[in-house]
């Protein structure tokens, strides 16, 4: 690490000591991973035709609030953030039988470092997929693109990576606080810059989840074959981390607490299974985007 970068991290640690505690907790989970104690679901080796990923969706929230037909199981993710999900589940994967539709700019941002082969990729956070009013991609937009992809690619697995229930909060409670600066949102909650009670944060998070349910239910009843609804990772909203019991918010990378790695795995079959074939070419619909636009989108989604 360069001296200037190290100096910046030391200065930030002194001014925000909670980040030092977080790093110590991360070290604990990294040590467990090195010892082979990072088991979890192999999402792309499981049996499904369509995969609906609800970003940062907690298992307990799903279990308590979902209204979907089908069967729910509890599974463990190997990761605690989308960035880590890309590295763990996609990097090096041959998924030429799969079309990936994503509302999250992280894959585009890391396209030079994540070596994955999809049959096709659609970055719907570009152009008309992005909602400027709500500063996100709305769930109905992802669902629409999934339906279109299912018609265009009838013999491919379809993955739809939603933003919700991930921040920003677009329900009634969340809209009351849309004037808040979204940059590094959860860390600013942690350090006291954003002063919202946990009850309000929970309500806003649950409203984001609830907004997805009728849209996801429609997908289950529309998409052919076996569809799984899951999450890349979960979310912490004021619980104590471990092994050092500090309050945590959001979903820090490599912080593999049970709260962040326990995810839903909800299965429903509609009609006959699809006959999946492997494609020959990779088609990526992304156009070249300026770094400023990518950074602005990520900031709107609460990333640093």
C-alpha positions in Angstrom: 0.0 0.0 0.0 1.3 3.4 -0.9 2.3 5.7 2.0 -0.4 8.3 1.1 -3.1 5.7 1.0 -2.0 4.2 4.3 -1.9 7.7 5.9 -5.4 8.4 4.7 -6.7 5.1 6.2 -5.0 5.9 9.5 -6.5 9.4 9.6 -9.9 8.0 8.8 -9.5 5.4 11.5 -8.6 8.0 14.1 -11.6 10.2 13.2 -14.0 7.2 12.9 -12.9 4.6 15.4 -15.9 2.4 14.6 -14.3 1.6 11.3 -11.3 0.2 13.2 -13.7 -2.2 15.1 -15.3 -3.1 11.8 -12.0 -4.1 10.3 -11.2 -6.2 13.3 -14.5 -8.1 12.9 -13.7 -8.5 9.2 -10.3 -9.9 10.1 -12.1 -12.6 12.2 -14.3 -13.6 9.2 -11.4 -13.5 6.8 -9.5 -15.9 9.1 -12.5 -18.3 9.1 -12.6 -18.2 5.3 -8.9 -19.1 5.1 -9.6 -22.1 7.3 -12.3 -23.3 4.9 -15.2 -22.1 7.1 -17.0 -20.1 4.4 -19.5 -22.6 3.2 -22.6 -21.4 1.4 -25.0 -22.0 -1.5 -23.5 -22.3 -5.0 -26.2 -20.2 -6.7 -25.3 -21.0 -10.3 -24.9 -24.7 -9.6 -28.4 -25.0 -8.2 -31.3 -26.3 -10.3 -33.4 -23.4 -11.7 -34.6 -21.8 -15.0 -35.0 -18.3 -13.7 -33.3 -16.5 -10.8 -34.7 -13.4 -9.1 -32.1 -11.7 -6.9 -33.4 -9.1 -4.4 -30.4 -7.1 -3.4 -29.8 -7.0 0.3 -32.9 -9.0 1.2 -32.9 -10.5 4.7 -34.3 -14.0 5.2 -36.4 -13.0 8.2 -38.0 -10.1 6.4 -38.8 -12.3 3.5 -40.2 -15.1 5.7 -42.4 -12.7 7.7 -43.7 -10.6 4.9 -43.8 -12.5 1.6 -47.1 -13.5 -0.1 -45.7 -15.7 -2.8 -46.8 -19.1 -3.9 -44.1 -21.8 -3.6 -41.7 -23.2 -1.0 -39.3 -21.1 1.1 -35.9 -22.4 2.4 -33.2 -20.7 4.4 -29.7 -20.7 2.8 -26.4 -19.1 3.4 -24.6 -16.7 1.1 -20.8 -16.8 0.9 -20.7 -13.0 0.8 -21.9 -9.9 2.5 -21.9 -7.4 -0.4 -22.6 -7.2 -4.1 -19.0 -6.4 -4.9 -18.0 -9.6 -3.1 -20.8 -11.5 -4.8 -19.4 -10.6 -8.2 -15.9 -11.8 -7.2 -17.1 -15.0 -5.6 -20.0 -16.1 -7.8 -19.2 -14.6 -11.2 -15.5 -14.3 -11.6 -14.2 -17.2 -13.7 -17.7 -18.6 -14.3 -18.8 -20.0 -17.7 -22.5 -19.0 -17.8 -23.1 -19.0 -21.5 -26.5 -20.6 -20.9 -27.6 -17.6 -18.9 -28.8 -14.1 -19.6 -28.0 -11.6 -16.8 -30.3 -8.5 -16.4 -28.9 -6.2 -13.8 -30.1 -2.9 -12.2 -26.8 -2.5 -10.4 -23.8 -0.8 -12.0 -21.2 -2.8 -10.1 -20.6 -5.4 -12.8 -20.0 -2.6 -15.3 -17.7 -0.8 -12.9 -15.7 -4.0 -12.4 -15.9 -5.4 -15.9 -12.1 -5.4 -16.3 -11.7 -7.5 -13.1 -14.7 -9.8 -13.2 -14.1 -12.5 -15.9 -17.5 -14.0 -16.5 -19.1 -15.5 -19.7 -22.8 -14.9 -20.0 -24.8 -15.5 -23.1 -26.0 -11.9 -22.8 -25.9 -9.1 -20.3 -28.4 -6.2 -20.1 -27.4 -3.2 -18.0 -30.7 -1.6 -17.4 -29.4 1.1 -15.1 -28.4 2.9 -18.3 -30.7 5.2 -20.3 -34.5 4.8 -19.6 -34.0 2.1 -17.1 -32.8 4.6 -14.5 -35.5 6.6 -12.6 -34.2 10.1 -12.0 -36.9 10.9 -9.5 -36.2 8.0 -7.2 -32.5 7.7 -8.1 -32.7 4.0 -8.7 -34.1 1.3 -11.0 -37.6 0.5 -10.0 -38.6 -3.1 -9.6 -41.2 -3.0 -12.3 -38.5 -2.0 -14.8 -36.4 -5.1 -14.0 -39.5 -7.3 -14.2 -40.4 -5.9 -17.6 -36.9 -6.6 -18.9 -37.0 -10.1 -17.5 -40.2 -10.9 -19.4 -38.7 -9.5 -22.6 -35.6 -11.6 -22.1 -37.6 -14.7 -21.5 -39.3 -14.2 -24.9 -36.1 -13.3 -26.7 -34.0 -16.2 -25.2 -36.5 -19.0 -24.6 -33.8 -21.6 -24.1 -31.6 -19.6 -21.7 -31.6 -19.2 -17.9 -32.7 -15.7 -17.0 -31.3 -13.8 -14.0 -32.9 -10.6 -12.9 -30.8 -8.6 -10.3 -33.2 -6.1 -8.6 -32.0 -3.2 -6.5 -34.8 -3.4 -3.9 -35.0 -3.8 -0.9 -31.5 -2.2 -1.1 -31.3 1.6 -0.4 -32.5 4.1 -1.7 -35.9 3.7 0.0 -38.7 4.4 -2.4 -41.8 3.7 -0.3 -43.8 6.3 1.6 -41.5 6.4 4.6 -38.3 6.6 2.5 -39.7 9.4 0.4 -39.9 11.7 3.4 -36.1 11.6 3.6 -35.2 11.6 -0.1 -33.5 15.0 0.3 -30.8 13.2 2.3 -27.4 12.9 0.6 -27.2 9.3 -0.5 -23.4 9.1 -0.6 -22.1 6.4 1.7 -25.5 6.3 3.3 -25.1 3.5 5.8 -21.7 4.6 7.1 -23.1 8.0 7.7 -25.9 6.4 9.7 -23.3 4.6 11.7 -21.2 7.6 12.5 -24.2 9.8 13.4 -24.2 12.2 10.4 -27.6 10.7 9.4 -29.9 10.8 12.5 -32.8 8.4 11.8 -34.1 6.0 14.4 -33.7 2.4 13.7 -37.5 2.0 13.6 -37.7 4.4 10.7 -34.9 2.6 8.8 -36.6 -0.7 9.4 -40.0 0.6 8.2 -38.4 2.1 5.1 -36.5 -1.1 4.3 -39.7 -3.2 4.8 -41.6 -0.9 2.5 -39.0 -1.4 -0.2 -39.5 -5.2 0.2 -43.2 -4.9 0.1 -43.1 -2.9 -3.1 -41.4 -5.9 -4.8 -43.9 -8.6 -3.8 -46.7 -8.1 -6.3 -44.1 -7.6 -9.0 -42.2 -10.8 -8.1 -45.5 -12.7 -7.8 -46.5 -11.7 -11.3 -43.1 -12.9 -12.5 -43.5 -16.3 -10.8 -46.8 -16.7 -12.6 -45.5 -15.5 -16.0 -42.0 -16.9 -16.4 -41.9 -20.5 -17.6 -40.2 -23.2 -15.6 -38.6 -23.3 -12.1 -38.0 -19.9 -10.7 -36.0 -19.1 -7.5 -36.2 -15.9 -5.5 -33.2 -15.2 -3.5 -30.7 -12.5 -2.4 -27.0 -11.8 -3.1 -26.5 -10.9 0.6 -28.7 -9.4 3.4 -28.7 -6.2 5.5 -27.9 -5.1 9.0 -30.0 -2.3 10.6 -28.7 -1.7 14.0 -27.9 -5.2 15.2 -24.6 -6.0 17.0 -21.8 -7.4 14.8 -19.4 -10.1 16.0 -17.1 -11.1 17.5 -16.7 -7.5 18.8 -20.3 -6.4 19.5 -20.6 -3.1 17.7 -23.8 -1.8 16.1 -23.7 -2.2 12.3 -25.6 -0.9 9.4 -25.7 -1.8 5.7 -23.7 -4.7 4.3 -19.9 -4.2 4.6 -17.8 -6.5 2.4 -16.3 -9.5 4.1 -18.3 -9.0 7.3 -19.9 -12.4 7.2 -22.2 -12.2 10.2 -25.3 -14.4 10.2 -27.5 -11.3 9.7 -25.7 -10.6 6.4 -25.3 -14.1 5.0 -28.7 -15.7 5.8 -30.8 -15.4 2.7 -34.1 -16.7 1.3 -34.3 -19.4 -1.3 -37.9 -19.5 -2.5 -38.9 -21.9 -5.3 -41.9 -22.0 -7.6 -42.5 -23.9 -10.8 -44.8 -22.6 -13.5 -45.6 -25.1 -16.2 -43.0 -27.3 -17.9 -39.3 -26.8 -17.4 -37.3 -25.0 -20.0 -34.9 -26.8 -22.3 -31.7 -24.9 -21.6 -28.9 -24.7 -24.2 -25.5 -23.2 -24.1 -24.9 -20.2 -26.4 -21.8 -19.6 -28.4 -21.4 -15.8 -28.1 -21.5 -13.3 -25.4 -23.7 -10.2 -26.1 -23.3 -7.2 -23.8 -25.8 -4.4 -24.3 -23.7 -1.9 -22.3 -22.5 1.2 -24.0 -19.4 3.0 -22.9 -20.3 5.1 -19.9 -18.3 7.9 -18.4 -16.8 7.3 -15.0 -18.8 10.3 -13.6 -22.1 8.7 -14.6 -21.2 5.3 -13.1 -20.0 7.0 -9.9 -23.2 9.1 -9.7 -25.4 6.0 -10.1 -23.5 4.2 -7.4 -23.6 7.2 -5.0 -27.4 7.4 -5.6 -27.6 3.7 -4.5 -25.7 4.6 -1.3 -22.2 3.4 -2.1 -19.1 5.4 -1.1 
